[in-house]
Amino acid sequence: MTWSEAEHLDYPHAEQRAYARVIRHYGGLTSAEATEAALKC
């Protein structure tokens, strides 16, 4: 499988958004706090 540059760059961003949703839901963080925490990973 060959990935384009755009697809390659979208993947980590999608993972960060998914992680933010999980820590917002299970961690009780606000949306802003969850996004900030996900970006630090």
C-alpha positions as CSV (number, residue, x, y, z in Angstrom):
1,M,0.0,0.0,0.0
2,T,1.3,3.4,-0.9
3,W,0.2,6.5,1.1
4,S,0.2,10.0,-0.2
5,E,1.9,12.7,1.8
6,A,-1.6,14.1,2.8
7,E,-2.7,10.7,4.0
8,H,0.5,10.2,5.9
9,L,0.0,13.6,7.7
10,D,-3.7,13.1,8.4
11,Y,-3.2,9.8,10.3
12,P,-1.5,11.3,13.4
13,H,-4.0,14.1,13.6
14,A,-6.9,11.5,13.4
15,E,-5.2,9.6,16.2
16,Q,-4.9,12.7,18.4
17,R,-8.6,13.6,17.8
18,A,-9.6,10.0,18.8
19,Y,-7.5,10.1,21.9
20,A,-9.0,13.5,22.9
21,R,-12.5,12.0,22.6
22,V,-11.5,9.1,24.8
23,I,-9.9,11.2,27.5
24,R,-12.8,13.7,27.4
25,H,-15.3,10.9,27.9
26,Y,-13.5,8.7,30.4
27,G,-11.2,11.3,32.0
28,G,-13.8,13.9,32.6
29,L,-11.8,16.7,30.9
30,T,-13.3,19.6,29.0
31,S,-12.9,19.6,25.3
32,A,-10.1,22.2,25.4
33,E,-8.3,20.2,28.2
34,A,-8.6,17.0,26.3
35,T,-7.4,18.5,23.0
36,E,-4.4,20.1,24.8
37,A,-3.5,16.8,26.5
38,A,-3.8,14.8,23.3
39,L,-1.5,17.2,21.5
40,K,1.2,16.7,24.1
41,C,1.4,13.0,23.3
